[in-house]
């Protein structure tokens, strides 16, 4: 991954975390690295534990950010969430999977942020 893509991804995750906080979510973890992969953001929306996948794009000429989260990625995120709740002792928590997309239109420095609550089931 190029340096520019890493910076874009980090910027998108920071904007997503700020967006969620502004909605009243409590961001409790970011960039959680586990054997099978990484969880971008773990947050609480009231009593619900929310696992958030963040996708940042420059335009959508290669498809939308949401379209890039295929069935394989969803299964991986579900496995990561299970590992997280087991390691954290939160096995009784109600959980949800959200997606936050951050899309920069060509020529714009202000991104569009879309939040899809309950984007998919485990």
N, C-alpha and C positions, 0 to 999 in steps of 0.2 A: 504494500500500500504506500502510495506516495505521501510525502509530508503534507502537501496541500489537502489531500483527502482526509488525513488524520486530523488536521486543524479544522476542516469543515465538520467532521464528525463530532469532535469535542465541542465545537461551538454550538452545534445542534443539540447536543445533550445538555449543555448548560442552559440554553434557551428553553428546552423542554422542562427541565427541573424548575426553572423560574416560573414558567407557565403553570405547572402543577401546583406550586406553592401559592401562586396567586388565586388558584381555585380552592384553596384551603387544604390541600393535601399536605401531609407531613412526609417529606422525602427522608427516608431513613438509611438508604444505602445507594451508592452509585458505583458503576463499573465493577460489579461483583464477579470476580473470576473464580470459576470452578473448573474441574477437570474437563467437563464436556463443553465448556464455552463461557460466555459472559452474559450477565443480566445487566442491562443498561441502567435501569432505575428500579428501586424497590421503594414503595411509598405506602402510606396509610391514607385511605379515604374513609374517615370515621373508623368503624370497626373492621373494615375490609382491607386486607393486605393486597396491594396492587403491584403486579409485575409489568413494567412498562418497557416496550421495545421502541426505540427511537430510530427513525430513518430520516436522514438529511440528504437532500438532493438539490442539484442546480438544474431546475426545470424538470420536465417529465417526458422528454423526448425518447427515453428508454423505458417508458412505463412509469406509473406513479410509484411513490414510495411505499404505499400500502400494498400494491400489487407485488412488490418484491418480497413480501413475507409469505412464502409458499407453505405448503403442508409440512414439508420436512423441517422448516424453521419453526413452525408452530409446535411440532413434536419435541424438538430440541428445547424450546423455551419451557414446555410443560415439564420435561425431565429436570431442567435446571431449577425450576420453581419447587419441584418436589424435593430435590436435594437441599435447597435453601431452607425450606420449612423444617425439614428433618434436622439439619445441622443447627438451626436456631431454636429448636424446641417449640415451634409454632404450628404443630401439626393439626391443632383444632381451629386454626384461623380460617375464616371465609376468604377465599382468594378470587382474584379477577385478573384478566389480561387486557391491558390497554395498549394502544399504539399511539404515539405522537409522531406526526410527520412535520418536518421543517423543510419547506421548499422555497428556494430562491428563484425568482423569475429572472430570465436574462436581462441584464442591465439594471437590476434593482438590488439595493443593499438591505432592503427590508423584507424578511421572509414571511411567508404565509405559514401559520402554525395551525394544524388540524389535530384534534384530539378525538380518538375513537375509543369510547368507553366500552368495555366488554367486547373488544374487537373479535375475539375468538374464545372458544372453550377448550379446556385441556382434554 
